[in-house]
Amino acid sequence: MSTHIKSYKDHPCNRPCNSQTISMICEYDWTIEWYSVLSKACLDCPFNMTNCNQDHCITANGVYRPVMVINRMLPGPSIIACKGDTINIMLFNSLHMSEATSIHWHGLSQRGSQFMDGVGMITQCPILSHTFFEYKFAANDAGTHLYHAHSGLQRADGVFGPIVIRDYDHENVHFEKYDYDLSEHVITVNDWLNDTSIAKFSGHHHNDGDNKPDSILINGKGALRHVDYKNLSIETPRAEFWVRSGKKYRFRLINAGILYCPIEFSIDYHNLTIIASDGKPLEPYTVESLIIYAGERYDFIINAFRKPSNYWIKAKGWADCSVKKVYQTAFLKYHDSFDKDNLPDLNELNYENASRNGLQLNPWNKHINSSNRDSFTKINEVKAILDKESYEFYTKIFDKNQTIKKYYLAMEFNKINNPEFYDEKLYSLSKIQSFQRPPLYTPQINNISMKMPSIPLLYEWDSVPKDEICNHINRSHVCPVEQEYCSCIYTFEFNLGDVVEFVIVDEGFTFQSNHPMHLHGGSFAVLNIDKLNRSISVEDIKKMDNEGKIYRSFDRPPIKDTVTVPVGGYTIIRFLADNPGTWMFHCHLDFHSEVGMGLLIKVGQKKDLPSEPLNWPKCGNYFYIENDKPVSVGTNSSNKIFFSLFNFVLLVFYVLIDSR
């Protein structure tokens, strides 16, 4: 293996976490670059399966395509540490197309290290090509998390990987329930494209291309039949997970998905006992299958009590994945099986039977009633474990003396002339439709598209012109009433200690598409999730709420950072604004967030933040000033006028001095 590119499979921080454990600094050297599926490193894979396991060999689903990856791995290197360790990553941007990047640590609250949240132009400048950036933060959030690029569509091309922060045994409420918690039992699933994300994105948004996933991967692997030069049917290898009879294992499941593809996960003949979601412990809840949405994580226990053999692990895509009948499989294998090479029958595999009967957790777009309650359980119906951390959280957000700042957020695909994709004079929405070409609608929250700033906001908030910041309550200074398309730096500002409730409504009048929403910088309690109809307006939900017809659970609701909103329904979340910073709250589907389906939550003031690190990189707009030094400033033409006037005043001052 090349000395400059490491897998970190045997990193010293991957160790037991008990009373004898001493905190460590977990150091990594990462290189992000454009690479390829079935590169030279694969030699003659898949025709010789042994070579498919070579270092640097990325097989994906066997379709040749460029990939953007870290250390030539898909998923990228695992970060596995003990709570209280320090994570120290030196990231080198080796993207030869001169692309900038940044890495977000999804699920880590970054308290005290807000500048490490990794969102380009929100918490940091993007990392320029051929430069280094050092990420350093405390691993204080125990649980199963992930990291991924937070610049453009880079996550969709392969920049993601798992984070596991193990709690100490004496603090782990589920420690006695299983025998093993192995790093090789971390499972990352994601929908996958047979082309680069930008080709798919531009083809969909500027032409008539589809936005449907082509495949699903399990730990970067998947089988998709293709034919070699000898007309032989060959498949790339599937992922494998090994267990021993009679033992109980903790598995950690992550969805790094990119498009509208909720994934149904199951293991043949083995139930899943769910014990945590998004890093927060839950009361054990046993099901046959679960639906996991993009950005979510679930920990579950399986009991290896079946006849020693090999069993299918199935990941079936719903919603847009159903168009191409996308699903994927892996193997659960028993070490003590006498027929290790006797695999399940491939001929039995198809999209229809990739589902498992029985109780399902976190269903996709289901209204739960007496007729189907035995088949489905919503995630908000599973209770959190009441430990010290959750008790303090509930005490604050359910304090009856505390004023709740409540906002209704309506999500919809709006039929508007978005200037990103239309020109009202040349090819307006109506003109496109008159030529029988499919229209493109704009996903928005409260009829606003989130505009990314041109200067990182965390430490430069006061430098951003106020005519670029708005929200749905205060927007007339940015978007006049008669203006069809509204785009601004969509922001809610809160004081430290505020309790905030979002009632998020997916109206569903245009498409039957739901949205997994992710909060940076903290977690929220999920008070309710309900699908009411095929479509519903936010005004209807407000009316029902005012009439007391919208239910909220205050009995140990699950604590998460990512949750879906069912189409034609709502999800209610409540959180404590106690982590100062500028945090994103956005749809975790790449094609939606990239066109503005999100907003910012600003908590506290600059004085509440930790000091800006020394030599912190700066970036922003640039305006050239004639006959003077070039000036790099914030965002708009008013800055240019200001500096021109400033230079004029200086000139007059020098003339007056000289005349004396």
C-alpha positions as CSV (number, residue, x, y, z in Angstrom):
1,M,0.0,0.0,0.0
2,S,1.3,3.5,-0.8
3,T,2.9,5.0,2.3
4,H,1.0,8.3,1.8
5,I,-2.4,6.7,1.7
6,K,-3.6,4.8,4.7
7,S,-6.8,2.8,5.4
8,Y,-6.5,3.2,9.2
9,K,-8.2,-0.2,9.6
10,D,-6.0,-0.9,12.6
11,H,-5.9,2.6,14.1
12,P,-4.8,2.6,17.8
13,C,-7.9,4.6,18.8
14,N,-10.1,1.6,17.8
15,R,-9.9,0.0,21.2
16,P,-12.1,-1.0,24.2
17,C,-13.6,1.9,26.2
18,N,-13.6,1.1,29.9
19,S,-12.6,2.5,33.2
20,Q,-8.9,1.7,32.4
21,T,-9.0,3.6,29.1
22,I,-6.9,6.7,28.8
23,S,-8.0,9.4,26.3
24,M,-6.0,9.6,23.1
25,I,-5.4,12.0,20.3
26,C,-6.6,10.2,17.2
27,E,-4.6,11.4,14.2
28,Y,-5.4,10.8,10.5
29,D,-3.9,12.0,7.2
30,W,-6.5,12.1,4.5
31,T,-6.3,12.8,0.8
32,I,-9.4,13.7,-1.2
33,E,-9.1,13.1,-4.9
34,W,-10.9,12.0,-8.0
35,Y,-10.5,8.3,-8.6
36,S,-12.2,5.5,-10.4
37,V,-14.4,2.4,-9.9
38,L,-12.4,-0.7,-10.9
39,S,-9.2,1.2,-11.2
40,K,-5.8,-0.3,-12.0
41,A,-5.6,-1.3,-8.3
42,C,-8.3,-3.9,-9.0
43,L,-6.0,-5.7,-11.5
44,D,-8.4,-8.3,-13.1
45,C,-11.3,-8.0,-10.6
46,P,-14.1,-9.0,-10.9
47,F,-13.0,-11.9,-13.1
48,N,-10.6,-12.9,-10.3
49,M,-12.6,-12.1,-7.1
50,T,-9.5,-12.3,-4.9
51,N,-8.2,-9.1,-6.4
52,C,-11.4,-7.2,-5.7
53,N,-10.2,-7.1,-2.0
54,Q,-6.9,-5.3,-3.0
55,D,-6.2,-2.1,-1.2
56,H,-7.3,0.9,-3.3
57,C,-9.7,-1.3,-5.3
58,I,-13.2,0.3,-5.3
59,T,-15.7,-2.1,-6.9
60,A,-19.0,-0.2,-6.1
61,N,-21.7,-1.9,-8.3
62,G,-19.2,-2.8,-11.1
63,V,-20.1,0.2,-13.3
64,Y,-17.1,2.1,-14.4
65,R,-17.4,5.8,-13.3
66,P,-15.3,8.5,-11.7
67,V,-15.6,8.7,-7.9
68,M,-14.4,11.4,-5.4
69,V,-13.1,9.6,-2.4
70,I,-10.8,9.9,0.7
71,N,-7.7,7.7,0.8
72,R,-9.0,5.7,-2.2
73,M,-11.7,4.1,-0.1
74,L,-15.5,3.9,-0.5
75,P,-16.8,4.5,2.1
76,G,-13.8,6.5,3.4
77,P,-11.7,5.6,6.4
78,S,-13.6,4.8,9.6
79,I,-13.2,7.1,12.6
80,I,-13.6,4.9,15.7
81,A,-12.7,6.4,19.1
82,C,-13.7,6.5,22.7
83,K,-15.8,9.4,24.2
84,G,-13.4,12.1,25.3
85,D,-10.7,11.4,22.7
86,T,-9.5,14.2,20.4
87,I,-10.0,13.8,16.6
88,N,-7.2,15.4,14.6
89,I,-7.5,15.1,10.8
90,M,-5.0,16.6,8.3
91,L,-7.0,16.8,5.1
92,F,-5.2,17.4,1.8
93,N,-7.3,18.5,-1.1
94,S,-5.8,16.8,-4.2
95,L,-8.8,17.4,-6.5
96,H,-7.1,18.1,-9.8
97,M,-10.2,19.9,-11.2
98,S,-9.3,22.8,-8.8
99,E,-12.4,22.1,-6.7
100,A,-12.7,23.3,-3.2
101,T,-14.2,21.1,-0.4
102,S,-15.1,20.9,3.3
103,I,-16.0,18.0,5.6
104,H,-19.0,18.0,8.0
105,W,-19.1,15.7,11.0
106,H,-22.7,14.7,11.0
107,G,-24.1,14.1,14.5
108,L,-21.2,15.8,16.3
109,S,-22.5,19.0,18.1
110,Q,-19.1,20.7,18.0
111,R,-19.6,22.5,21.3
112,G,-16.6,24.6,21.9
113,S,-15.3,23.9,18.3
114,Q,-18.1,25.5,16.3
115,F,-15.6,26.5,13.6
116,M,-15.0,22.8,12.9
117,D,-18.6,22.0,11.8
118,G,-17.3,21.8,8.2
119,V,-19.9,23.7,6.1
120,G,-18.3,25.8,3.4
121,M,-19.3,29.5,3.5
122,I,-21.1,29.0,6.8
123,T,-18.5,27.9,9.4
124,Q,-15.3,28.0,7.2
125,C,-13.9,28.9,3.8
126,P,-13.9,26.0,1.4
127,I,-10.5,24.2,1.4
128,L,-8.9,25.1,-1.9
129,S,-7.3,22.6,-4.2
130,H,-3.7,21.6,-3.4
131,T,-4.0,23.0,0.2
132,F,-4.2,21.4,3.6
133,F,-6.8,22.0,6.3
134,E,-6.5,20.6,9.8
135,Y,-9.7,19.6,11.6
136,K,-9.4,19.1,15.4
137,F,-12.3,18.6,17.8
138,A,-13.3,16.6,20.9
139,A,-15.2,13.3,20.5
140,N,-17.8,14.2,23.1
141,D,-21.0,12.8,21.3
142,A,-21.1,9.1,21.9
143,G,-22.9,7.1,19.2
144,T,-23.0,6.2,15.6
145,H,-22.4,9.1,13.2
146,L,-20.9,9.9,9.8
147,Y,-18.8,12.4,8.1
148,H,-19.3,13.7,4.5
149,A,-18.4,16.5,2.2
150,H,-20.5,19.6,2.6
151,S,-19.5,21.3,-0.6
152,G,-21.7,20.9,-3.7
153,L,-22.6,17.4,-4.6
154,Q,-19.3,15.8,-3.4
155,R,-21.0,13.4,-0.9
156,A,-23.0,11.9,-3.8
157,D,-19.7,11.0,-5.6
158,G,-18.3,9.2,-2.6
159,V,-17.0,11.5,0.1
160,F,-18.5,10.0,3.2
161,G,-17.6,7.5,5.9
162,P,-18.6,6.3,9.4
163,I,-17.9,7.8,12.8
164,V,-18.3,5.6,15.9
165,I,-17.7,7.2,19.3
166,R,-18.0,4.5,21.9
167,D,-19.3,5.3,25.3
168,Y,-17.4,4.0,28.3
169,D,-18.7,0.6,29.5
170,H,-20.0,1.9,32.8
171,E,-22.0,4.7,31.0
172,N,-23.3,2.5,28.2
173,V,-26.9,1.7,29.1
174,H,-27.0,-1.2,26.7
175,F,-23.6,-2.8,27.6
176,E,-25.1,-5.9,29.1
177,K,-27.4,-6.7,26.2
178,Y,-24.8,-7.9,23.7
179,D,-21.5,-9.7,23.5
180,Y,-19.7,-7.8,20.8
181,D,-19.5,-4.3,19.3
182,L,-17.1,-4.8,16.4
183,S,-15.8,-2.2,14.0
184,E,-16.5,-4.6,11.1
185,H,-20.2,-4.5,12.0
186,V,-20.7,-0.9,10.9
187,I,-22.9,-0.9,7.9
188,T,-23.2,2.1,5.5
189,V,-25.9,2.0,2.9
190,N,-26.5,4.6,0.2
191,D,-28.2,5.0,-3.1
192,W,-25.8,5.3,-6.0
193,L,-25.5,6.7,-9.5
194,N,-23.9,5.2,-12.6
195,D,-22.6,8.6,-13.6
196,T,-21.1,11.6,-11.7
197,S,-23.5,13.6,-9.6
198,I,-23.0,16.8,-11.6
199,A,-23.9,15.0,-14.8
200,K,-27.1,13.7,-13.2
201,F,-27.8,17.1,-11.6
202,S,-27.2,19.3,-14.6
203,G,-29.1,16.8,-16.9
204,H,-32.1,16.9,-14.6
205,H,-32.2,20.6,-13.8
206,H,-31.2,22.0,-17.2
207,N,-32.4,19.3,-19.5
208,D,-34.9,16.4,-19.4
209,G,-32.7,13.9,-17.5
210,D,-34.1,11.9,-14.7
211,N,-33.1,12.1,-11.0
212,K,-33.6,8.5,-10.1
213,P,-30.9,6.3,-8.4
214,D,-29.4,3.5,-10.4
215,S,-28.3,1.3,-7.6
216,I,-27.7,0.8,-3.8
217,L,-24.4,0.1,-2.2
218,I,-23.7,-1.7,1.1
219,N,-20.3,-0.6,2.5
220,G,-19.3,0.5,-1.0
221,K,-20.1,-2.8,-2.6
222,G,-22.9,-4.1,-4.7
223,A,-23.8,-6.6,-7.3
224,L,-25.0,-5.5,-10.7
225,R,-24.8,-8.0,-13.5
226,H,-22.6,-7.1,-16.5
227,V,-21.0,-9.0,-19.3
228,D,-17.2,-9.5,-20.0
229,Y,-15.6,-10.0,-23.3
230,K,-16.2,-13.7,-23.2
231,N,-20.0,-13.1,-22.8
232,L,-19.9,-14.4,-19.2
233,S,-22.3,-13.0,-16.6
234,I,-20.1,-11.6,-13.8
235,E,-21.0,-9.7,-10.6
236,T,-18.8,-7.6,-8.4
237,P,-18.6,-8.8,-4.8
238,R,-21.1,-8.2,-2.0
239,A,-20.3,-7.1,1.5
240,E,-20.0,-9.8,4.1
241,F,-20.6,-9.7,7.9
242,W,-19.5,-12.6,10.1
243,V,-21.0,-13.9,13.4
244,R,-20.7,-16.9,15.7
245,S,-23.6,-19.1,16.9
246,G,-25.1,-18.2,20.2
247,K,-23.7,-14.7,20.4
248,K,-25.3,-11.3,20.4
249,Y,-23.9,-8.5,18.2
250,R,-24.3,-4.8,18.1
251,F,-24.6,-3.5,14.5
252,R,-24.4,0.1,13.5
253,L,-26.4,1.2,10.4
254,I,-25.8,4.5,8.6
255,N,-27.6,5.9,5.6
256,A,-25.3,8.2,3.6
257,G,-27.9,8.4,0.8
258,I,-28.2,11.3,-1.6
259,L,-31.6,11.2,-3.4
260,Y,-35.2,10.4,-2.6
261,C,-34.7,6.7,-1.7
262,P,-35.8,5.6,1.7
263,I,-34.1,2.2,2.3
264,E,-35.8,-0.8,3.9
265,F,-33.2,-2.9,5.8
266,S,-33.7,-6.4,7.0
267,I,-31.8,-9.7,7.6
268,D,-33.5,-13.0,6.6
269,Y,-34.6,-15.0,9.6
270,H,-33.1,-12.5,12.1
271,N,-34.9,-9.8,14.0
272,L,-33.5,-6.4,14.7
273,T,-33.6,-5.1,18.3
274,I,-33.3,-1.3,17.9
275,I,-31.3,0.3,20.8
276,A,-30.3,3.7,19.5
277,S,-30.9,6.3,16.8
278,D,-28.7,9.1,15.7
279,G,-26.4,8.3,18.7
280,K,-29.1,8.5,21.4
281,P,-30.2,5.4,23.3
282,L,-33.7,4.0,23.0
283,E,-35.7,1.5,24.9
284,P,-35.0,-1.8,23.1
285,Y,-37.6,-2.4,20.4
286,T,-37.7,-5.5,18.2
287,V,-38.8,-5.5,14.6
288,E,-38.4,-7.5,11.4
289,S,-37.3,-4.5,9.3
290,L,-36.8,-0.7,9.4
291,I,-36.8,2.1,7.0
292,I,-33.8,4.4,7.2
293,Y,-33.7,7.8,5.6
294,A,-30.7,9.8,4.3
295,G,-28.6,11.0,7.2
296,E,-30.2,8.7,9.8
297,R,-28.4,6.1,11.9
298,Y,-29.7,3.1,13.9
299,D,-28.0,0.7,16.2
300,F,-29.5,-2.7,16.6
301,I,-28.7,-6.1,18.2
302,I,-29.0,-9.4,16.4
303,N,-29.0,-12.7,18.1
304,A,-27.0,-15.3,16.1
305,F,-29.2,-18.2,17.1
306,R,-30.2,-19.5,13.7
307,K,-28.8,-22.6,12.1
308,P,-25.2,-21.8,11.1
309,S,-25.4,-20.9,7.5
310,N,-25.4,-17.8,5.2
311,Y,-28.3,-15.4,5.1
312,W,-29.3,-12.5,2.9
313,I,-29.0,-8.9,4.2
314,K,-31.4,-6.9,2.1
315,A,-31.5,-3.1,1.4
316,K,-34.6,-2.3,-0.7
317,G,-35.1,1.2,-2.1
318,W,-38.5,2.8,-2.0
319,A,-39.9,6.1,-3.6
320,D,-37.7,7.1,-6.5
321,C,-35.6,3.9,-6.1
322,S,-38.8,1.9,-7.0
323,V,-38.7,3.4,-10.6
324,K,-35.7,1.3,-11.5
325,K,-36.5,-1.4,-8.9
326,V,-33.3,-0.7,-7.0
327,Y,-32.2,-3.0,-4.2
328,Q,-29.0,-4.5,-2.9
329,T,-27.9,-7.5,-0.9
330,A,-25.0,-8.5,1.4
331,F,-24.3,-11.7,3.4
332,L,-24.6,-12.5,7.1
333,K,-22.3,-15.5,7.5
334,Y,-21.8,-17.8,10.5
335,H,-18.1,-18.7,11.3
336,D,-19.2,-22.2,12.5
337,S,-21.2,-23.0,9.4
338,F,-20.3,-26.3,7.6
339,D,-21.4,-24.8,4.3
340,K,-19.6,-21.5,4.2
341,D,-19.6,-21.6,0.4
342,N,-23.2,-22.6,0.1
343,L,-24.8,-19.2,-0.6
344,P,-28.5,-18.3,-0.7
345,D,-30.1,-18.9,-4.0
346,L,-29.5,-16.0,-6.4
347,N,-32.5,-16.9,-8.5
348,E,-34.8,-16.1,-5.6
349,L,-33.6,-12.5,-5.6
350,N,-35.8,-9.8,-7.1
351,Y,-37.1,-6.4,-6.1
352,E,-40.5,-7.7,-5.0
353,N,-39.2,-10.2,-2.5
354,A,-36.5,-7.9,-1.1
355,S,-39.0,-6.9,1.6
356,R,-39.5,-8.9,4.8
357,N,-42.9,-9.4,6.4
358,G,-43.6,-8.5,9.9
359,L,-43.3,-5.4,12.1
360,Q,-41.5,-2.4,10.5
361,L,-40.1,0.6,12.2
362,N,-40.1,4.1,10.8
363,P,-42.3,3.4,7.7
364,W,-42.3,5.5,4.6
365,N,-45.3,7.8,4.2
366,K,-47.7,5.7,6.3
367,H,-50.7,6.9,8.3
368,I,-50.8,4.5,11.3
369,N,-54.3,3.5,12.5
370,S,-56.0,0.4,14.0
371,S,-55.9,-1.5,10.7
372,N,-52.1,-1.4,10.3
373,R,-50.8,-0.8,13.8
374,D,-49.5,-4.4,14.1
375,S,-47.4,-3.9,11.0
376,F,-45.8,-0.4,11.5
377,T,-44.4,1.7,14.3
378,K,-43.3,5.3,13.9
379,I,-40.0,6.3,15.3
380,N,-41.7,8.9,17.6
381,E,-43.5,6.0,19.3
382,V,-40.3,4.4,20.6
383,K,-39.2,5.8,24.0
384,A,-35.8,7.2,24.7
385,I,-33.9,6.0,27.8
386,L,-34.1,8.4,30.6
387,D,-30.5,9.0,31.6
388,K,-28.8,12.1,33.1
389,E,-28.3,13.8,29.7
390,S,-31.9,13.2,28.4
391,Y,-33.4,14.1,31.8
392,E,-31.7,17.5,31.7
393,F,-32.7,18.0,28.1
394,Y,-36.4,17.2,28.7
395,T,-36.5,19.3,31.8
396,K,-35.5,22.4,29.8
397,I,-37.5,21.9,26.7
398,F,-40.7,20.9,28.6
399,D,-40.4,23.6,31.2
400,K,-43.9,25.0,31.6
401,N,-42.5,28.4,32.6
402,Q,-40.5,28.6,29.4
403,T,-41.9,30.4,26.4
404,I,-41.8,28.2,23.3
405,K,-40.8,29.9,20.1
406,K,-42.9,28.0,17.6
407,Y,-42.6,28.2,13.8
408,Y,-44.5,26.5,11.0
409,L,-42.3,25.4,8.1
410,A,-44.1,24.5,4.8
411,M,-42.2,22.4,2.3
412,E,-43.3,22.2,-1.3
413,F,-42.1,22.0,-4.9
414,N,-43.2,25.4,-6.3
415,K,-44.1,26.0,-9.9
416,I,-42.1,29.2,-10.3
417,N,-39.6,30.7,-12.7
418,N,-36.4,30.0,-10.7
419,P,-33.7,32.0,-12.4
420,E,-31.2,29.3,-11.6
421,F,-33.0,27.2,-14.3
422,Y,-35.2,29.5,-16.3
423,D,-35.0,32.7,-18.2
424,E,-38.4,34.5,-18.2
425,K,-37.8,36.0,-21.7
426,L,-36.1,33.0,-23.4
427,Y,-37.3,29.8,-21.8
428,S,-39.8,30.4,-19.0
429,L,-41.6,27.6,-17.2
430,S,-44.8,28.1,-19.2
431,K,-42.9,28.2,-22.5
432,I,-41.1,25.0,-21.6
433,Q,-44.4,23.3,-20.9
434,S,-45.8,24.5,-24.2
435,F,-43.1,22.6,-26.0
436,Q,-44.2,19.4,-24.1
437,R,-40.9,19.4,-22.2
438,P,-41.1,18.3,-18.5
439,P,-41.1,21.3,-16.1
440,L,-38.7,21.6,-13.2
441,Y,-40.2,22.7,-9.9
442,T,-38.3,24.3,-7.1
443,P,-38.2,22.7,-3.6
444,Q,-38.6,25.5,-1.0
445,I,-39.3,26.1,2.7
446,N,-42.0,28.7,3.2
447,N,-41.6,29.8,-0.4
448,I,-38.0,30.8,0.1
449,S,-34.8,29.3,-1.3
450,M,-31.8,29.4,1.0
451,K,-29.0,31.5,-0.6
452,M,-25.4,30.7,0.5
453,P,-23.5,33.7,1.6
454,S,-20.3,34.8,-0.1
455,I,-18.4,35.1,3.2
456,P,-18.4,32.5,6.1
457,L,-21.0,33.7,8.6
458,L,-19.8,32.2,11.8
459,Y,-17.4,35.0,12.7
460,E,-18.4,37.5,9.9
461,W,-22.1,37.9,10.6
462,D,-21.9,41.6,11.0
463,S,-20.2,41.9,7.6
464,V,-23.1,40.5,5.7
465,P,-25.5,43.2,4.2
466,K,-28.8,42.9,6.0
467,D,-30.7,43.1,2.7
468,E,-29.5,39.6,2.0
469,I,-30.9,38.1,5.2
470,C,-34.6,37.2,5.7
471,N,-37.1,34.7,6.8
472,H,-40.7,34.0,6.0
473,I,-41.9,36.5,8.7
474,N,-39.6,39.3,7.6
475,R,-38.8,39.1,3.8
476,S,-40.3,42.2,2.1
477,H,-37.0,44.1,2.2
478,V,-35.5,41.2,0.1
479,C,-38.4,39.9,-1.8
480,P,-41.3,42.2,-2.7
481,V,-44.8,40.7,-2.5
482,E,-45.0,40.7,-6.3
483,Q,-41.7,38.8,-6.8
484,E,-42.4,35.2,-7.7
485,Y,-39.0,33.7,-6.7
486,C,-37.5,34.5,-3.3
487,S,-34.0,33.7,-2.4
488,C,-32.1,35.0,0.7
489,I,-29.9,33.9,3.5
490,Y,-32.9,32.3,5.3
491,T,-32.2,32.7,9.0
492,F,-33.9,32.4,12.4
493,E,-32.0,34.2,15.3
494,F,-32.3,32.9,18.8
495,N,-31.0,33.8,22.2
496,L,-29.0,31.3,24.2
497,G,-31.4,29.2,26.2
498,D,-34.4,29.7,23.9
499,V,-36.7,26.7,23.4
500,V,-37.7,26.3,19.8
501,E,-40.4,24.2,18.2
502,F,-40.7,23.6,14.4
503,V,-43.9,22.2,13.0
504,I,-42.7,21.0,9.6
505,V,-45.4,20.4,7.0
506,D,-44.8,18.6,3.7
507,E,-47.7,19.9,1.7
508,G,-47.4,17.4,-1.2
509,F,-49.6,19.2,-3.8
510,T,-47.0,19.0,-6.6
511,F,-45.1,15.7,-5.8
512,Q,-45.4,12.8,-3.4
513,S,-41.9,13.4,-2.1
514,N,-40.9,13.6,1.6
515,H,-37.8,15.2,3.1
516,P,-35.4,13.9,5.8
517,M,-34.4,17.1,7.7
518,H,-31.0,17.3,9.5
519,L,-30.0,19.8,12.3
520,H,-26.4,20.8,12.7
521,G,-25.0,21.7,16.2
522,G,-27.4,19.7,18.3
523,S,-30.4,17.3,18.6
524,F,-34.1,17.6,19.0
525,A,-37.0,15.7,20.5
526,V,-39.4,14.2,18.0
527,L,-42.8,15.0,19.5
528,N,-44.9,13.6,16.6
529,I,-44.9,12.4,13.1
530,D,-48.2,11.9,11.2
531,K,-49.4,11.6,7.6
532,L,-52.9,12.9,7.3
533,N,-53.7,12.9,3.6
534,R,-52.2,12.8,0.1
535,S,-51.7,16.5,0.5
536,I,-52.4,19.2,3.1
537,S,-51.7,22.9,3.5
538,V,-49.7,24.5,6.3
539,E,-52.8,26.6,7.0
540,D,-54.9,23.5,7.6
541,I,-52.2,22.2,10.1
542,K,-52.2,25.6,11.9
543,K,-56.0,25.5,12.1
544,M,-55.9,21.9,13.5
545,D,-53.2,22.9,16.0
546,N,-55.1,25.9,17.2
547,E,-58.1,23.6,17.7
548,G,-56.0,21.2,19.8
549,K,-56.1,18.4,17.2
550,I,-52.4,18.1,16.8
551,Y,-50.9,15.7,19.3
552,R,-47.5,16.1,21.0
553,S,-45.8,13.4,23.1
554,F,-43.9,14.6,26.2
555,D,-43.2,11.1,27.5
556,R,-39.6,10.5,26.6
557,P,-39.8,11.2,22.9
558,P,-36.8,10.0,20.9
559,I,-33.9,12.5,20.6
560,K,-32.5,12.7,17.1
561,D,-30.7,15.0,14.7
562,T,-32.3,13.7,11.4
563,V,-36.0,12.9,10.9
564,T,-38.3,12.5,7.9
565,V,-41.4,14.6,7.2
566,P,-44.2,12.5,5.6
567,V,-45.8,14.0,2.5
568,G,-49.3,15.2,3.2
569,G,-48.4,15.3,6.9
570,Y,-46.1,16.9,9.5
571,T,-43.3,16.3,11.9
572,I,-43.0,18.3,15.2
573,I,-39.5,18.7,16.7
574,R,-38.4,20.7,19.7
575,F,-34.9,21.7,20.7
576,L,-32.9,23.9,23.1
577,A,-30.9,26.7,21.5
578,D,-28.0,26.4,23.9
579,N,-25.0,25.9,21.5
580,P,-23.9,29.3,20.2
581,G,-23.1,29.4,16.5
582,T,-24.6,29.5,13.0
583,W,-26.1,26.1,12.3
584,M,-27.8,24.6,9.2
585,F,-31.2,22.9,9.2
586,H,-31.7,21.4,5.8
587,C,-33.1,18.6,3.7
588,H,-30.5,15.8,3.5
589,L,-31.3,15.0,-0.1
590,D,-28.4,16.5,-2.1
591,F,-30.5,17.6,-5.1
592,H,-32.9,19.4,-2.7
593,S,-30.4,21.1,-0.4
594,E,-28.2,22.1,-3.3
595,V,-31.0,24.3,-4.8
596,G,-31.8,25.9,-1.4
597,M,-34.1,23.6,0.7
598,G,-32.7,24.7,4.0
599,L,-32.2,27.5,6.5
600,L,-29.9,28.8,9.2
601,I,-30.3,28.8,12.9
602,K,-28.2,31.5,14.6
603,V,-27.8,31.0,18.3
604,G,-26.3,33.7,20.6
605,Q,-23.9,36.4,19.7
606,K,-20.2,36.5,18.5
607,K,-19.1,37.1,22.1
608,D,-20.6,33.7,23.1
609,L,-18.4,31.9,20.6
610,P,-14.9,30.5,21.3
611,S,-12.1,32.7,20.0
612,E,-11.4,32.4,16.3
613,P,-8.4,30.2,15.7
614,L,-5.1,31.8,14.9
615,N,-4.4,32.2,11.1
616,W,-8.0,31.2,10.4
617,P,-8.5,31.3,6.6
618,K,-10.4,34.2,5.1
619,C,-12.4,34.5,1.8
620,G,-15.1,36.6,0.2
621,N,-15.8,38.8,-2.8
622,Y,-13.2,40.9,-4.4
623,F,-13.5,44.4,-5.9
624,Y,-10.6,46.0,-7.7
625,I,-9.9,49.6,-6.7
626,E,-8.1,51.7,-9.3
627,N,-4.8,53.3,-8.3
628,D,-4.9,51.7,-4.9
629,K,-4.3,48.4,-3.2
630,P,-6.8,45.7,-4.1
631,V,-9.4,45.2,-1.5
632,S,-11.1,41.9,-0.5
633,V,-14.5,42.5,1.1
634,G,-17.8,41.0,1.9
635,T,-20.6,40.6,-0.6
636,N,-22.1,43.4,-2.8
637,S,-21.7,46.5,-4.8
638,S,-22.4,48.8,-1.8
639,N,-19.0,47.7,-0.5
640,K,-17.3,48.9,-3.7
641,I,-19.0,52.3,-3.5
642,F,-18.0,52.6,0.2
643,F,-14.3,51.9,-0.5
644,S,-14.3,54.3,-3.5
645,L,-15.7,57.1,-1.3
646,F,-13.2,56.2,1.4
647,N,-10.3,56.5,-1.1
648,F,-11.7,59.9,-2.4
649,V,-11.8,61.2,1.2
650,L,-8.2,60.1,1.7
651,L,-7.2,61.8,-1.5
652,V,-8.8,65.1,-0.5
653,F,-7.1,64.8,3.0
654,Y,-3.7,64.4,1.4
655,V,-4.3,67.3,-1.0
656,L,-5.2,69.6,1.9
657,I,-2.2,68.5,3.9
658,D,0.1,69.1,0.9
659,S,-1.4,72.5,0.3
660,R,-0.5,73.6,3.9
